[in-house]
Amino acid sequence: MTSAVDVYPNAVLEAMARGVPVVALPCEGGLAELAARGGLLLPDREVGTAADAVGELLASPEARERLRARGYEVAAEHTVDAVLTRLEELYRGALAETSDGMPTGPSVLRA
Amino acid sequence: MTQASRERPEPYCSLIVPTYRRPAQLAECLEALACLDYPRARLEVIVVDDGGGIPLEPAVEAFRDRLDVRLLTQKRVGPAAARNRAAATARGELLAFTDDDCRPAPDWLRLLAAGYRGDPVSALGGHTVNALPSNPYASASQLVIDVGYAHLNSGGDTAQFFTTNNLAVPAAGFRALGGLDPSFRTAEDRDFCARWLAQGWRLTYVPEAVVYHAHHLTFAGFCRQHFAYGRGALRFHREQARRWQRRIRIDGAYYRALARAPFRRERPVRALVLAALLAVWHVVNTAGFVCESLRPSRGGPSSERGPARCRVLHVSWSGRVGGIERQLAAVLRAARARDYGAAHLCLLDGRGAVGESLAAEGLATQLRLGHGWDPRGLWRLARVLRRLRPQILHLHTHALGPLLVSVLVLPGTPRVYTEHSPRALRPESWKFRALYWLLRRACFRVVALSPGLVDAIEGRGVDPRRIVVIPNSVAVATGGAAARERAGTIGVVARLAPSKRIDLLLDVVAELRARGVDCSAVVVGDGRSALGSRRRRRRAGWATVSASSESRTMSFPGSTGSTSS
């Protein structure tokens, strides 16, 4: 991935889930964190660096296999079920706090 | 004053002051009442504590030797009910009303009582003066009232409207009308005056009877007050329309007079400040009006598709194939089987493949908002929010207009905001500053997609305790592609936008090809930009472009369509 800014790319998650090795250039946003854990995050945004890294990967099935395994691991943390469970926790917390009489409305409009 | 009235004694007056959590102002008010040049034997003062929870007995006690003053307390039910309660126990034949933040002039009550003696079936109102001329919010508030008085109370044989902080009503007439309508939290005075006039009774303006009004307003207080007045105004107009079987009328002449007023009364700089505040007044007042008009009791038409009520309502912008939309589609589909199954998605501009298919499944409502401030689209959004009345609102768009509408229409509903926009990572723009100003006040939690984004969100002033990390999910099954791997294909799947820097990818592939590595590139995505120059594409082995309805697919020699980079 060559993005300059990427918050949390679906394409990368999907590639990891399908066992495609991911190489990313450093950038702003969640892409860099994702690639650092489940793929290969390059040290700079130079074309030469990227060509070296991809060239090595193409030449080495073992290296691709290592990246693939890390990708599977990260993708497994991102199941829809796992995300839904965390969302539900968040919503339950919101409802509990509201029923406790905690303010939820904007302070500007609270009479 | 007629000869007959001069011979009658001063009427016995009951002076009614509702108060709520302002003991210091109440003491100042009582001090002013103690200085009234009205016979003490003909005057009683009734203070009603509207559930303020602050002991007022000491403040009242200090005036016992100078005034016949009583203190009543009640649960908080609003000033209209408080005034009615006092009126029910009042002994006077004339009921005079003022507020705890008001200081009547010494001759105030004498002048109103004189008017009453001249015309015992008339209610009387005096002139209210802003006692805090250095406070622009108080000045603007008073200006709104002053222009109303000039517009409604001059000319004709009767005035039309008095505020309850400077009003005297014959007790018999007050009781015959059943007092103020306590279901009004604001605008109860407008309603009362209209009912009074409907009886064929008169309202007499006594401009010499002056009350100094010292309401220390802040900007937020000003907005809050006039938002509430806007709500009251709609209730008032609706009540009028119901009573007289006519449509709600908006008095254009009043608004024109109001727009001119600052420049007629004030020096230029101050006039501009007041004009700006009046513009704010228009906005918040209208917002209150609109907010009240959307109350669910009215049961507006429900032309938009969707469920009757849902638990979690997601609000997003586009229905096209994109990251946020595909995430939401996966979450909504999976949520059907779970506890919070009643999730629904409101797409502000729902056009596109994802929007269409979710709408067909009954999971989404498409609004076709043209742009962020499209008034008709925002109106439709407000109606959908009112109709669905979700328990939780989850916002996925950084558009300010829809957030503002959600705050106005559902002020008590907990809101969650997920930051999806890469622009949030960029240096401050006014739009994001405004967005986060509102989010800090109106959102229960802000969701960061990754731990790294927490810093960016914190940097915008959000309390770290209110930031939650919940990543995107992946909707495809794990495993599978390794067996079909075709080494040598380097690809990217992305929206073809400049920020994706597809040109860099092409350069990398070109560099590898120049080194003699057997490889090619595949780019799958929607959009036209950022593919670099024709020469660059040729160097990377660019061959054909194929277009489908939703995405343009660029294929290169030897590609299999696998997604890697």
Interface residues (C-beta under 8 A of the other chain):
Chain A: M1 T2 S3 A4 V5 D6 V7 Y8 P9 N10 A11 L13 E14 A15 M16 A17 R18 G19 V20 P21 V22 V23 A24 L25 E28 G29 G30 A32 E33 L34 R45 V47 G48 A50 A51 V54 G55 L58 P61 R64 R68 Y72 A75 A76 E77 H78 T79 V80 D81 A82 V83 L84 R86 L87 E88 L90 Y91 G93 A94 L95 E97 T98 T104 G105 P106 S107 V108 L109 R110 A111
Chain B: A220 C223 R224 F227 A228 R311 V312 G323 R326 Q327 A330 V331 A334 A335 R338 D339 Y340 Q391 I392 V407 L408 P411 G412 T413 P414 R415 V416 E419 H420 S421 P422 A424 L425 R426 L438 R441 A442 F444 R445 V447 L449 S450 P451 G452 L453 V468 I470 P471 N472 S473 V474 A475 V476 A477 T478 G479 G480 A481 A482 E485 A487 G488 I490 V492 V493 A494 S499 K500 R501 I502 D503 L504 L505 D507 V508 E511 L512 R515 V517 C519 S562 T563 S564 S565
